[in-house]
Amino acid sequence: MADTKDLATILNARIPLVAIESADERRVLALLLRLAMDRQLSFYEWRVTRGLELGGFGARPERGGELTDPEALLAHIASTPGPALYALCDFHPYLRDEPKNVRYLKDIALDFDTLGNAVVLVSHTLDVPPELGRMTAKFNLRLPSDEELVGMVRTQAKAWAEQHEGQRVRTDQGTLDKLVANLRGVSHADAQVLIRHAIFDDGAITDSDIPEVNRLKFELMDSEGVLRFEYDTESLASVAGLDNLKSWLTLRQSAFLQGAGQADRPRGVLLLGVQGGGKSLAARAIAGFWGIPLLRLDFGTLYNKYFGETERNLRNSLRQAELMAPCVLWMDEIEKGVATGGSDNATSKRVLSTLLTWMAENRKPVFIVATANDIAEMPPELVRKGRLDEIFFVDLPDAATREEIFRIHLGKRNLDPGSFDLPALAAAAEGFTGAEIEESIVSARYLASSRGTDGHASPATQADVLAAVNRTYPMSVLRAESIDALRRWARDRTVPA
């Protein structure tokens, strides 16, 4: 196996300490046992609950019962001739503020040429003390390849068939390819869990399984970032207007999902426009259209008062997005996170630098959808060509788009659009955003329900909707000056969505 070969290379380099961060402890221990057998080394496993045991067999050495104490364990390794390989599971708490344990590990490393004992620290998270940094190699297990994932699906499908009198798991090649694509970035153990969840529920792998698999994948990652998994996405049919954006996405769908021309894979778009104009809906629709998970980066929770923590939160979030790839990374109201003119100017500049560096170096299929309301606060480094593929301006909807918005939202609320005069409603709602049109329908339904008798609400009528529209002062009136300035700026600098 490739992992065995890579780890053997580390030991051949006579590096005495190895740190392996992995939640798949069983696989790590099996790998170390195989390596020890190949190299004819004694192999021991340590857990604070069981002490030191002969690896792979569960038999304790003569002094095993005395070695549940971490300090006693390290003293034993430091004084026992080898060569031997020791796997210490979940040892990370005994390195924090424990200078004696750190010193023991350093002694073991310095005496490697005479004793020949190598120590492997195995945990879900490891911060190697600086004193040990130059003596320690960090090793990461390789993630399963597409071929391995397909083999795991077949194994689980066979297990399901054996439990159901030889019935076959139902799926098709397209859905299987989607499942495999969305399993990339997880460990072997987590992939097994996700595959079993998809198959054993109903004996089929269907498109409806993919969002749930993505949600569970996100939860299994146990990240320290501030990303949110958005379970509810939309179809492009639920978005009125935005024809240029829809055409742009359609042309680039296969290039992004299939990775054709790695260097030319679409990187993302900036959606600039009026609040309530449909930018958030468009972000959800992109993920729904491409059938990939949607992650939302909340800049409000990104910032931390402690120095360096904000950038760390961002790096963790971006790393998690890479593990969820292919995915859409929605950076909502991005100008609030990277604006460099406020009191937190230094922090914002570091955040911007971290983000720009990642955008330049990232090679994973993470499609950025950045939404913004105020271009004046956007740093020029972010909006220049080359950072993102295109800047689309989401303007106030025209009459035809307003008609379509009324049709969509009336239908969603079980009101027959055919019984309404949609052109008249669209004309009355001139200057309204999509959100304001939706709210007028909601208000009309409340008005209609007040007329209900015997507990039965009356359906909203044309007059109810018109009354709600006429009582509303849209954003285009309340903030006419700022919206006009935004539209003038966008006229010759962006692509109409």
N, C-alpha and C positions, 0 to 999 in steps of 0.2 A: 504493500500500500504506500501511497505517496506520503502520508503522514508519518509512517514508520521510517521511511527513508530520510525525510527532512529532520526528524528528531534524532536519528542516528548521526546525521551530519553534525548536529550541535554537540553530541557527546564525543564524536571523533575529534572535534576541535578542542576537547578537554576543558569545556566550560562546566564548572562544578554545580552551578545553581541554575534551575530552569523554572520560569513562572508560566503557568498555563491558565488563562482565564477561559472558563467554559462552564456552562450549566449542565453539560452532558458528562457527568463524572464517571459513569460506568464505561463509556466509550474511551475516555482518557486512560482509565486504569487498565482496560483491556489492551490498549495500544502500548502502554508501558510494560505490561507483562510480556507481550509478544516481543518487544524490543529486548527485554532482559533475557528471554529464552534464546533469542538469536545470538546474543552476545555472551551467553553463558554467565550472566550476572545473577547474584542473589537479589531478590526483589521483595521489598517490604512495603506494606501500606499502614498508615497511621490515621486514626480518628480519635478524637478526644473521648468518645464514648466507649471505645473498645481497646485503645492502646495500640501497640505495634503487633502486626500480624504478618505472617508469611503471605505475600501477595498471591492472589488467585486461588488460595486454598482455605483461607480462614483459620489456619492453625497458628496459634500464638507461639513465638519463641519462648524460651525458658523464663525470661524476665518480662514477658509481654504485659502481665498484669500490673507491673509496677510503672509502666511507661505511659499512662494516660496523662501524666503531667507534662506539659510542653517543654519545660526546662530540663526535666529529667530525660526526656526523649532526646533532645539535642545533645546533652552531655553524653548519652549512650552512643549516638552516631559519631560524635567527635572523638571518642576513645576506642571505637571498635574497628579493627582492621577490615578492609574490604577485599576486593572491590564489590560494591553493592549499590543498588538503586533504591532510593527511598522516596515514596510518594506521600506527601503530607497533605491531607484533605482538610480544607477550610482552616488553614493555619493563619489566615490574615489577621484575626483579632489579636493574636499573640505576638504580632510585630509592632503594633501601635503602642508607643510609650513603654516598650519592653526592651531596654538597652542590652540586658543580659542575653536575651534570645537572639537579638541581632548580632551580638558579639560571637555567640556560639556558631551561628551560620557563617560568619566571616572566618572563624577558625577552621570550620569544616572545608570551606573553599580554599583557604591558604594551605591546608594540609592535604589537598587532593592528590598531589603527586606521591605522597607517602602512604595515605590510607586508601585512596581510590574510591571514596564514597561520593556519589552524586545525589543531590536532593532536588526533587521536583515539587514545587508548591502548586496545588490544584485548588482552584476556587472560582466562584462566579465573578469575583472581583478581586483584584490584587494591586496594591500600591507598594512597590518594592522600595524599602528604605534607601535613601541616597548612598549610605555606606556600602550597600551591596550592589548598587547599580551596575558598576563596571565588571562585576563577577557573574552577573545574571543575564541569561538570554530569555527573551519573551517569545513564546511559541503559541500560535493560534491553529486550531484544527481547521482543516480545509472543509468548506461547506460542500454538500452533495452536488454533483453535477446533474445536468438534465437527464442523462442516461441513468444515473443512480436513482433519481426521483421517479422516473418511469418504472424502474424495477421495483421500487418500494410500493408504488401504486398497484402493480401487478400482484405483489406478495399479499397486500391487504385485500385485494379483490378475491384472490384465491382463498384467503382465510374466511371471508364473508360467504363465499360459495359453499365451502365445506360445512358451514353452520346452517345453510339454507338448502340442503338437499340438492346441491349441484346447480342451483340457479346462477346465472351470470349477472355481473354488475353491469347495469345499463349506462352507456355513455356514447359519445362520438369523438372523433379525432380532434375537432375544433375545441370542444370543451376540455378534453384532456390536455391539450396544449395550453389552454388558459390556466388550468390548475397548476401545471408544472411551472409556468412562468411566474405565478404568484407564490409559489413555494420557494423560489430562489431567495437566498439570503438567510435561511433558517438552518439550524443544526439538524443532524440526522434524527435525533430524538424528537425534536419539535415537529419535524416533517412527518414522522410516524403518527404523532397525535393528530395533526391536521388532516392527514389522509384518512385516518380512521373516522374522524368526525364527518368528513364528506361522504364516506361510503356507508358506514354502518347505520346511519340514520334511516335511509330508505332503500339501500341497495342500488343507488344510482349516483352518478356524478353529472350534475346539470348546471346550467348557468346560475340558478338560484343559490347554489352552494358557494359560489366564488366570493360574494360579499361577506358571508359569514366566516369563511376561511381567512379572509383578509383581516377581519376584526379580531379573530382569535390569534392570528399571527402577530398583530400589533400588541396584544395583551401579553403574549408569551415573551416578548422582547424585554420587558421589565426595564425600560429605559429611564434615565434620569432627565430626559429632555422635557420640553413643554409642548410637544405636539399633541393634537387631538385627532382621533380617528373619526371622520365624518361618515357615519353609516348610511345616511340618506343622501343619495345622489339624484340627479335628474336626467331625463333624456333631452336631446336637442329639440324634440317636438314640443316640449314644455316651455321653450324659450321663444318668445315672439321677436321677430326682427333679427338683427345681428347676422344678416346674410353673408357679409364678407368674412366674418369670423368663422361661421359654419363652413364655408367653402375652404377657407385656409386650413381648418382642422381636418376636413375630409381628405384633402390632398396629402397631408402629412401623417395620417393615421398609421399606415403600414410602415413608413420609415421609422416612426418612433417605436412601435410595438415589436417589429421584427429586427430592428437594429441594423437595417441595410445602410451601409456607409456610416460606420461608427462616428467618424468626424463630423458628418453632416446631420446627425440626429437632431431633431428639433429640441431646443433648450427651454423655451418658454415664451410667455407674452406678458406685457403689462396692459392691464385694462384700466384706463383712466376715464373718469366720468362723474356725473352728478350722483349724489347720494340717492339710493333707491332706484337707480336706473337699470339694475339687473346684472351688475358685475358679479355679485356673489352667486346668483343663480347660474350665470355663465360658467363660473368655476366649478360648480357642482355638475353642470351638464357636460363639461369636458371629460371629467372622470367617468360619468355615466356612459357617455358616447364611446369612449375608448375601453370601457370595461375594466378599469384599474382602480385601486384604492385611492381615496382622497384624504390627505393629511392637511390639517390646518395649523399653521404656526401663529400662535397668539402672542403678539409683541407686548401685550399688556402684562402677561405673566413672565415674559422673558427677562425683564430687568430685575436685578437684584442689587441691594445696597452695598454688598460686599465686593471689594475690588476683585475683578477677574471672573466673578461668578456669572455675570451676564454673558460674556463671551463663551464661557464653558457651557452654559445652557444652550446657546446657539449651536455650538459644535456638536453637542450630544444630539440635538434635534436633527441636524443635518446628517449626522451619522445614521440615525434611525431611519431617516428618509431613504438613504442609500440601501439599507437593509430591506426596506419595504418595496424597493424598485422591482418592476415598473410601477410608478405611482405619479399622482399629481400632488405637488406641494403648493398649497394655497397660502400665500402670504397676504393676509387681509390688512388693508390700510397700512401698507408698508411704509408710507412716509412718516408715520408716527414712530416707527422703530429705528429709522436710519437718518432722520432729520438731524443735522449737525449744528443747528443754530440756537439750541436751548441751553439750559443750565447744566445739563449732563453732556456737554459737548464732547468731552474726552471719551466718555463711554460710548456715545453714538458713533464716534469716529472709529473706535475699535470694533464695534459691531459691524459697521459698514465694511471695514477692511477684512474682517473674518468672512463676511458674506461674499464679497467680491473675489477673494482668494478661492473660496469653495466653488463659486460659479465658473472660475477659470480652470480649475483642476478636476472637477468632478467628471467622471466618465460613466457613471451609472445612469440608467434611463429614469431620471427624475425630471418631470416636466413642471416648470415653475409657472404658476399663475399668480402674478402680483396685482393686487387691486389698489387703487389710490383715488382719492377725491381732490387732492390739492397738489398740483404739479409744482407750485412755488416752493414747497418744502422738500421736494425730491432732489437729492444731490446729483449733479450732472454726471458723475462717474457711473451712476446706475442706469441712467436713461439713454446714454449714448449707444449707437449701433454697435453690435457685437456682444453686449452683455446678455440681451434677450433678443429673440428673433424679430419681434414686431411690437409696436405700441398701437393699440386699438383705442379709439375714443368712443365711449358708449354715451351717445347723445340722448336728449329727450326724445321719446318715441314720436314718429310722425303719425298721421291720421290712420294709415293702414295698419301700422303696428299697434296703435291703441285699440283698434277694432279687434285685432288678434288677441291682445291681452285681456280685453273684456270677455272674449269667447272662451279663452282658457280658464279664467277664474270663475266664470259663471258655471262652466261645465264641472269644475272641481267641486262645486257646492251643490251639485244635482239640480241646477237651474238650466232650463232649456235655452241655449243661446238663440235658437230660432224664434223664440217668443219675444225677443228684445230687438229694438231698433238700434243695431250696433253703430251704424254711421252717425246717428244722432247723439249717442252716448260719447262716441269718439270726438265729435265736434265740441261737445260740452266740456270734455276733459282736456282740451288743448293746454299744453304746458305741464300736464301731469306726468309724473314718473310711473313706472310699472307698480311700484310699491304703493303709491297713492291711489292708483286705480283699484288695486286689490282691496285696500282699506275702505274705499267707497262702497264696494260690494258687501264687505263685512258689515259696515254701518247700516246699509240698506236692509240686510237680513235682520239686524236687531230691531230696526224700525218696524219691519213687517211682523216680527214676532210679538210686538206689543199689541197688535190688532187681533191676535189669536184668541179663540174662544174654546172653552172646555179643554184647555190644556193643549190644543193643537195650534201650532204656529202657522200663520199665513205665509205663503211664498212671497219673496220679494218681487216687486214689479218694476217696470220701466220708470214709473214716477218715483218710486223709492230710491232707485239708483241715482236718478237725476237730482233728487233732493239732497242726497248725500254729497254728490259732486259739487253742487252749488254752495254747500256749506263749507267746503274745503278751500283753504288758501294754500296752493301748492308751493313747493320749494322754489319754483321758478319765479314766484312773486315775492316770497319772503326773502330770498337771497338773490334777487335779480342781478345786482351788480357783479357779485363774485361769479355767478354762473355765466354771465355774458363774457367776463374776462377769461374764464376757462375755455369757453367755446372759441373765442378769438385766438387764443394761444394754440388750441388744437387744430385749427382749420388747416394750416399749412405744415403741421409738424407730425401729424398722426394719420393713421388709416381709419376711416369711418368703420365702425363695427357693423 
